[in-house]
Amino acid sequence: MNILIVDDEPLARMRLTRLLAHNKNIVIKGEASNGNEALLFIKKYAPDLIFLDVDMPGLNGLQVANELNNLALPPAVVFITAHPEHALDALQLSAAGYLVKPVTEQSIVKVLDQVGRLNKAHVQKQHSTKISYQLGGTTKSVELDNVYYFNAQEKYTNMVFEGGEAFIESSLKQLESQYPTQLVRIHRNTLVNKSKLLSLNTHGSGVHSVELMGCNDHLTVSRRELKTVKNILN
């Protein structure tokens, strides 16, 4: 498991590094001393897990975690802080764990075990994620990984995937809620598969569109969602 440690206090980073050194399954890819540095390191190392201090000057840990939600496959986050009152905010950001300073070896072991179980469940869920649809009276399904995008059309949603398309009854809002790490809204009428995003194009009229890997359709991006798309592609 590749890990990134983020804390503005050097002694706190040293202590965490020492406690993690006992685990042979862990590789510490780097250490960051602030939120902006953390985001750069995350892009560079793509860690599986981040130990993230909540209280940092500038971009704090909660803000960093919020930025991570824009990634196609965000790393697991374990928050660390001296202030337990931040626990609720951390849980709302889908934290994998929460540690209160001073961190102990026992608490580290416990949270790593928890993260391991969550990751296993997450991987199993991703591998079995299928979207069902009706075709000629027969129920069929397609892996979410093979879907390019979903487009709202009156009472139904059109699903475009590798090899075809089909209407499904799930609304964009329902799909967005079910698969927040895999799908991103680019327009009020369109959700796309984050892993398929290839490029963002700007046209002379000020209109923006995205290209998807393996798909010939150019999909319009609304001004409201433009920043989110840029963050994912960057």
C-alpha positions in Angstrom: 0.0 0.0 0.0 1.5 3.3 -1.1 1.0 6.1 1.5 1.4 9.9 1.6 1.8 11.7 4.9 0.5 15.3 5.1 1.1 17.4 8.1 2.5 20.9 8.6 4.4 19.8 11.8 7.7 18.0 11.0 7.7 16.2 14.4 4.2 14.8 13.7 5.4 13.5 10.3 8.4 11.9 11.9 6.3 10.2 14.5 3.8 8.8 12.0 6.7 7.6 9.7 8.2 5.8 12.7 4.9 4.1 13.6 4.3 3.0 10.1 7.8 1.6 9.6 6.7 -1.5 11.5 4.3 -2.5 8.7 6.1 -4.3 5.9 3.2 -3.9 3.5 3.5 -0.1 3.5 5.6 2.1 1.2 5.7 5.8 2.2 5.9 7.6 -1.2 6.3 11.1 0.2 5.6 13.7 2.8 3.8 17.0 2.3 3.9 20.0 4.7 0.7 21.8 3.4 -2.4 21.3 1.4 -1.2 22.6 -2.0 2.0 20.5 -1.8 -0.2 17.5 -0.9 -2.3 17.9 -4.1 0.9 18.0 -6.2 2.2 14.9 -4.6 -1.1 13.1 -5.0 -1.0 13.7 -8.8 2.7 12.6 -8.9 2.5 9.4 -6.7 -1.2 8.4 -6.9 -1.1 7.0 -3.3 -3.6 4.4 -2.1 -3.9 6.1 1.3 -3.3 9.5 2.7 -2.8 10.4 6.4 -4.1 13.9 6.3 -3.8 16.5 9.0 -7.0 18.6 9.3 -5.5 21.8 10.8 -3.0 23.3 8.4 -2.4 26.9 7.3 -3.8 27.8 3.9 -5.5 24.8 2.3 -6.6 22.6 5.3 -7.1 18.9 5.3 -10.9 19.1 4.8 -10.4 21.3 1.7 -7.8 18.9 0.3 -10.2 15.9 0.8 -12.9 17.8 -0.9 -10.6 18.4 -3.9 -9.9 14.7 -4.0 -13.5 13.9 -4.6 -13.0 15.2 -8.2 -10.5 12.5 -9.0 -11.7 9.4 -11.0 -10.2 7.1 -8.3 -9.5 9.1 -5.2 -7.2 7.6 -2.5 -8.5 6.6 0.9 -8.1 9.3 3.5 -7.4 9.0 7.2 -7.7 12.3 9.0 -5.4 13.2 11.8 -6.0 16.1 14.2 -5.7 17.2 17.8 -9.4 18.4 17.7 -12.0 15.6 17.9 -14.8 18.0 17.0 -13.7 17.7 13.4 -14.8 14.1 13.3 -18.3 14.8 11.9 -16.8 16.9 9.0 -14.4 14.1 8.2 -17.1 11.5 8.1 -19.2 13.6 5.8 -16.2 13.6 3.4 -16.3 9.7 3.4 -13.1 9.4 5.4 -11.7 5.9 5.8 -10.5 6.6 9.3 -9.9 9.3 11.9 -7.0 9.5 14.4 -6.6 11.9 17.3 -3.2 13.2 18.2 -1.0 11.9 19.8 -1.2 9.0 17.4 -0.4 5.6 18.9 0.8 2.3 17.4 -2.4 0.7 18.5 -4.6 3.3 16.7 -2.5 3.0 13.6 -2.9 -0.8 13.5 -6.7 -0.4 14.0 -7.2 2.1 11.3 -5.0 0.2 8.8 -7.1 -2.9 9.4 -10.3 -0.8 8.8 -8.9 0.7 5.6 -8.0 -2.8 4.3 -11.6 -4.0 4.8 -13.0 -0.9 3.1 -10.7 -1.2 0.1 -11.6 -4.9 -0.3 -15.3 -4.1 -0.2 -14.8 -1.2 -2.6 -12.9 -3.3 -5.1 -15.5 -6.1 -5.0 -18.3 -3.5 -5.5 -16.5 -2.0 -8.5 -15.9 -5.3 -10.1 -19.6 -6.2 -9.9 -21.0 -2.8 -10.9 -23.4 -3.5 -13.7 -26.3 -1.4 -15.2 -29.3 -3.4 -16.3 -31.6 -2.5 -19.2 -34.4 -4.0 -21.3 -33.9 -5.0 -24.9 -36.6 -6.8 -26.8 -38.2 -8.0 -23.6 -35.0 -9.4 -22.3 -33.0 -8.0 -19.3 -29.4 -7.4 -20.2 -26.6 -5.6 -18.4 -23.4 -3.7 -19.1 -20.4 -3.0 -16.9 -20.2 0.5 -15.7 -16.6 0.6 -16.8 -17.8 0.2 -20.3 -20.3 3.0 -20.2 -19.4 6.3 -21.9 -22.1 8.6 -20.7 -25.7 9.0 -19.6 -28.0 11.6 -21.2 -31.4 12.6 -19.8 -34.2 12.5 -22.4 -37.7 13.3 -21.1 -38.9 10.5 -18.8 -35.9 8.2 -19.5 -32.1 8.2 -19.5 -30.2 7.2 -22.5 -27.1 5.1 -21.7 -24.3 5.0 -24.3 -21.8 2.3 -23.9 -19.2 0.3 -25.9 -21.2 -1.5 -28.6 -24.5 0.3 -28.3 -27.0 2.3 -26.3 -30.2 1.7 -24.3 -32.8 3.5 -22.3 -32.9 3.0 -18.5 -35.3 4.2 -15.9 -32.8 5.6 -13.4 -32.5 9.4 -13.4 -29.2 11.2 -13.6 -29.6 12.3 -10.0 -30.0 8.6 -8.9 -27.0 7.5 -10.9 -24.8 10.4 -9.6 -25.7 9.4 -6.1 -25.1 5.7 -6.6 -21.7 6.1 -8.4 -20.1 9.3 -7.2 -16.5 8.2 -7.8 -17.1 6.9 -11.3 -19.4 9.5 -12.8 -19.2 13.2 -13.1 -21.9 15.7 -14.3 -20.7 17.9 -17.2 -24.2 19.4 -17.9 -27.6 19.3 -16.3 -28.5 16.7 -18.9 -25.3 14.6 -19.0 -23.2 12.4 -16.8 -19.9 10.9 -18.1 -17.6 8.2 -17.0 -14.6 9.9 -15.4 -12.3 7.2 -16.6 -13.3 7.8 -20.2 -12.5 11.6 -20.2 -9.9 12.3 -22.8 -9.8 16.1 -23.5 -11.6 19.4 -23.1 -12.1 21.5 -26.2 -13.0 25.2 -26.3 -14.8 26.5 -29.4 -14.7 30.0 -30.9 -18.2 30.7 -29.6 -17.2 30.1 -26.0 -18.8 26.7 -26.0 -16.9 23.8 -24.3 -17.1 20.1 -25.0 -15.3 16.9 -24.0 -14.0 14.0 -25.9 -14.2 10.5 -24.4 -11.9 7.6 -25.1 -13.4 5.3 -27.7 -16.4 7.5 -28.3 -17.0 9.7 -31.3 -19.6 12.0 -29.6 -18.6 15.5 -28.5 -20.5 16.4 -25.4 -21.2 19.9 -24.3 -19.9 21.1 -20.9 -21.9 23.8 -19.1 -20.2 26.8 -17.6 -21.3 25.6 -14.2 -19.5 22.3 -14.5 -16.4 23.6 -16.4 -14.2 23.9 -13.3 -15.0 20.3 -12.2 -14.1 18.9 -15.6 -10.8 20.9 -15.7 -9.8 19.6 -12.3 -10.4 16.0 -13.3 -8.4 16.3 -16.5 -5.5 18.2 -14.7 
